[in-house]
Amino acid sequence: MSGKIPGHRIAAILVLIAAAAWVVTGKFASVGSDQVLAAQPADQAPAETAGNQPAAPLLPTVAAVEPVFAEHARAIRLSGATQADKNVTLAARSAGIVAKLDVVQGQTIAAGAEVMAQDGSDLLAAVDNAKAVLAQRAQELDADEKLSASGNMPDLTLLAARTAKAAAEAALTQAQAAADRLTLHAPFAGVVDSVVAEQGQWLQQGAPVATLISIDPIVVRAEVNEMDVGDIGPGSKAQVELVDGRKVEGTVRYVSKLGSKVTRTFPVEVAIANPDGRIPAGMTAQITLYAPPVKAVTVPRSVITLSDNGDLGLRTVDAQNVTHFTPVTLIDDTPEGLILAGVPAGVRIVVSGQDLVKDGQTVDVVPPPEGGPTLGADGGAGQ
């Protein structure tokens, strides 16, 4: 066997020696790291604190703004229609022939104006007869009282004379009432909507003569739902827009205390001044009522978040930059944004990043980016 060592074995031994030196000294790795660190910019080198301790972890960043509070009266919008304030059918109070009919359809009449008179000569004659009988009984009583005062009239006879006069007075009252029923008068000022009787026509007692309506004020009747009925009451101001585009102001004069069992709505009446009668009955109208004002803030829709239970709310941060879920109440939905109540004072509303943090988390708070969601200075929401 030859005493020479093969060349490939010598190479293997040299590689083994070099590897052992690298493992023992770590010099190769150290040099490589030093070269890498030397080549890096200073702001990319690993941060270290005093004593070679690693820096604190970076905080999540959110954009937040302070809420702008304002008094807001929620609008309650209803659909309804105009109706007459009063609507009655005038009827004949006595049987007889129509002797005079003093109204025509569409005529405006005053309260107490004569509408119709019936022929009743017999009733008028009965009044004259009752007056004559009463005058006679009054004279007889006067004479009897004088005789009684002189002691020449028994008390019983004087009592009969007084009774006779009282009976005559009652007969006159009855005769006069029967005669008064021949004439029909308007119970209130209004417009004659229709006339169904004709002059010369025989009418039975209770037969319709004319329809009288009052449209000053004109009344808009609508239904309010059970969620809003507690926010309005008599005396509340209302804005009314008619189907022809006219806008007028009115006042709530009635809110029913009895709701419908089917729709769970409550009748509401809004009275509108209509002295010239330009607003007719039966016209479609939109009513806008306003709930009592509450302290609220307007936010963009994009900042709304939900709790784990599905409650509507906002993500807020306190003075220590700790996040919280704040439940809110939706008051109104406007083109400017959502109007919310229940936002406490002293917090900031997270407008960006609210869904990336959790309750009780400390965050870094920055102003919203340019063009991002903000709260308007007037309480409105901006984008």
ZILINJO-V724109 format. One record per run of one state. SS is the DSSP state (2 for helix, 1 for strand, 0 for the rest). FROM is the first residue (numbers start at 0). LEN is the number of residues. If there is no record, write none. Layout:
ss=SS from=FROM len=LEN
ss=SS from=FROM len=LEN
This chain:
ss=0 from=0 len=6
ss=2 from=6 len=19
ss=0 from=25 len=1
ss=2 from=26 len=13
ss=0 from=39 len=2
ss=2 from=41 len=3
ss=0 from=44 len=3
ss=1 from=47 len=1
ss=0 from=48 len=1
ss=2 from=49 len=3
ss=0 from=52 len=1
ss=1 from=53 len=1
ss=0 from=54 len=6
ss=1 from=60 len=6
ss=0 from=66 len=2
ss=1 from=68 len=4
ss=0 from=72 len=2
ss=1 from=74 len=9
ss=0 from=83 len=2
ss=1 from=85 len=6
ss=0 from=91 len=4
ss=1 from=95 len=6
ss=0 from=101 len=6
ss=1 from=107 len=2
ss=0 from=109 len=4
ss=1 from=113 len=5
ss=0 from=118 len=2
ss=2 from=120 len=29
ss=0 from=149 len=5
ss=2 from=154 len=26
ss=0 from=180 len=2
ss=1 from=182 len=3
ss=0 from=185 len=4
ss=1 from=189 len=6
ss=0 from=195 len=6
ss=1 from=201 len=2
ss=0 from=203 len=4
ss=1 from=207 len=7
ss=0 from=214 len=3
ss=1 from=217 len=8
ss=0 from=225 len=3
ss=2 from=228 len=3
ss=0 from=231 len=5
ss=1 from=236 len=6
ss=0 from=242 len=4
ss=1 from=246 len=9
ss=0 from=255 len=9
ss=1 from=264 len=8
ss=0 from=272 len=11
ss=1 from=283 len=7
ss=0 from=290 len=3
ss=1 from=293 len=6
ss=0 from=299 len=1
ss=2 from=300 len=3
ss=0 from=303 len=1
ss=1 from=304 len=2
ss=0 from=306 len=5
ss=1 from=311 len=6
ss=0 from=317 len=4
ss=1 from=321 len=6
ss=0 from=327 len=1
ss=1 from=328 len=6
ss=0 from=334 len=2
ss=1 from=336 len=5
ss=0 from=341 len=6
ss=1 from=347 len=5
ss=0 from=352 len=1
ss=2 from=353 len=3
ss=0 from=356 len=5
ss=1 from=361 len=1
ss=0 from=362 len=1
ss=1 from=363 len=3
ss=0 from=366 len=7
ss=1 from=373 len=2
ss=0 from=375 len=5
ss=1 from=380 len=2
ss=0 from=382 len=1
